[in-house]
Each structure stands twice: as structure tokens, then as C-alpha cells.
């Protein structure tokens, strides 16, 4: 797989440009490079991860010994979305391979060029009995989900995640669901606004906001809102130049349907920055929306685009922390949580809220560390992967007790003559 990825790096990058206007640099950093790093991690550690492990045994089992044996779950179905079509298909596959599973891969039909290259790459290196690729639309998905698998690994929307889970329940198939939701970005009055604006602008314009862990909306302290808007505009220009439409690093919306859906959110507030669109190019300029109702569609749907609603938190209405905490906990648990401000306050908010993961004074970067789990909670998903957790996701941990035959202590047998002794030992 490593060799195939090296051989197909350019065709994959070219296909990502064709389907998403994704530059080679972004394609490598957010897709191909992450898969290479995951492969390297597994090649280095899989022997140790898969080894039989001896565990402590209580005195009541003496003289037996206890072990954990890792075995592959079996046949895996891996279904990926269109927004990171290489990374989100191949990273789970690395875990399936290292665990010893076979896999059927279902790429997204919304990025046809990428999906075609992925199929070509997989067919070039794997026997179809081991790893196979199935192309198609939602009808194909429905048929796949109704089949029997030993594990389903699905990345997509919460709405589709519910359908996957309902279908998998028919066969008691375990699932890993990597979903999404509305990930809050909190800008406190103590934030370094220049750094915050740059990192938020980067996280929101990466893949044009079509990222499951993109900051979805901003909860901002009233005292710094106007300054943040000004600095955010400057940082978008710093990242992409005077005209972001001409930037080689600003992705387009994946389809006309996605373009129409996302541009529809522009009417849900007052545009205070950005707002330009071009339907012929599926281009939407990064946009800040003010005066947004918490019940507006832009605040109830996952945006999945470069539009950023601002929710102003006024100190007149109570403490900033309490208002932010209530706003977040009143809604579904998000996949990510981002806080900009004093570290102590960030940890305090993390303790009183829940999310799949997140960052203090940064965005997105928690996904880049294979030593910490990536996954959702509640409405944003279930199960984790990356690094060893990818191996674990496709593995059954089998408990084995090995008992010798050179001795057979009578204490466990009826009529339990030594019950009083055993009771004290337990």
C-alpha cells in the first residue's frame, strides 16, 4: 500500500484538483501525507500491537495464567465521504490491514475522478478477495449496509449515520461512526486576536470549510467582536492574497447542490465581511454573518462551507463562561470544540462541556496527532481511530486463560469445602 501510494501520488493530487480545486500542497498535507504517516506508524508498531499479551491473574485463578489475543474482526465495510476522499478512505483501511481484516471500500460518487484513481490504485496492489472497491450512489450504499459485515466504518453526516446504525442493528454489526455537527469556536476577551483570527481563518478556509471538524460558528465576547472582524479580514488576505478567488489554495464547493445550499445561508444574517459568490465556479468567499438568530438554518444545520455566523456574548447578560457553556450544552455534542483565550478558562469550559475533541488557542490540529484518539461523541459519532486506535477499531480483544494440568486444586469444586477461605481471597 505504501508503494502504491507513492506511485499514485501525482494522479491522486491531479484528481483532487479536478474535483475540488485542491492544491497539491493542501492535497499532500491534509490527505496523502497523513495516510503515509499512518502507514509508517503501523509498519513500525503493528508487530507489538498484535502480539499476545500476558495479564495479571488473581490469586483465585492460581496457577493459571491470563492473556489477551488480538484477532481480526473479519470483513470490514469502509464508506468514505467526498470532502477528504483519500484520507478518509485509506486511513481506516490501514487499520483494517494491520488488524488482519479484509475490506470492501466504497468511495464517494461526488468526487468521480478521485474515486476512479483510488480504485485503480487499490486494484493495482491488492487481490480483490482481500481489498475490493465498489463504486456507486446511495442505492449501492443501501445495498451494502443491508449486507452482513463484521464491522462497518462510516464517515459522513449524522443523518446518514443514523441510517447506517439502523441497518447494522439487523445483523448486530459493530460500527465506527465518524460524523460531524456544529463545532463551536469561542473567542474570549483574553484572546490574542491576531493569532486567533489567523488560526480560525486557516481552519475555516481549509477545504473551503468542507471539513467535519471545521469551526462552524463563533461565540464571541462583545468587547472584541469589532476588532476580530477587522483582524479576520486581514488574516484571510494574509493567507490567500488580496483576491481569494485567485488563490491556488482556496477550494471550491463540491457540487452545484452544495453551492446552492451554502449560499442559501447568506440570508440568515447581516454580512459584515465577504459575501461574494460565483455559481459558475462554485466559489463562495469566506463570509462573516452578524445578527444571526440561534434558530436560523445557518445555526441549526452543519454549514460545511466558508460561512461563519457570529453569536455575540454580552457581559450585560451574565458571565461569558456561563453563557457559552449553556449555549453549547443546550445543543447536540459537537465533533470539535475550539477556545481562544486564557488557557485556564479554556480548560474550565472543556470540563463543563463535551465534544469529540478540540483545541485551546488553535483549530483542526488535534487531528494531526496519531497518539491521541480521533472520534465523536453522541450526535457527532462513536468509536475512535488513528495510530494504535485504528488497529484496535478493527480488532477483537480475545481473553484467554491457560490452566496447567500438573495440579488441580480442589477449592473451586462442589461442595465448596473451602468457601470461607475463597471468600476472603476474592
Secondary structure, 3 states (H helix, E strand, C coil): CHHHHHHCHHHHHHHHHHHHCCCHHHHHHHHHHHHHHHHHHHHHHHHHHHCCEEECCCHHHCCCEEEEEEEECCEEEEECCCCCCCHHHHHHHHHHHHHCCEEEEECCCCCHHHHHHHHHHHHHHCCCCCEEECCCCHHHHHHHHHCCCCEEEEECCHHHHHHHHHHHHCCCCEEEEECCCCCEEEECCCCCHHHHHHHHHHHHHHHHHCCCCCCCEEEEEHHHHHHHHHHHHHHHHHHHCCCHHHCCCCCCCCCHHHHHHHHHHHHHCEEEECCCEECCCCEECCEEEECCCCCCHHHHCCCCCCEEEEEEECHHHCCHHHHHHHHHHCCCCEEEEEEECCHHHHHHHHHCCCEEEEEECCCCHHHHCCCCCEECCHHHEECEECCHHHHHHCEEEEEEEECCCCCCCHHHCCCCCCHHHHHHHC
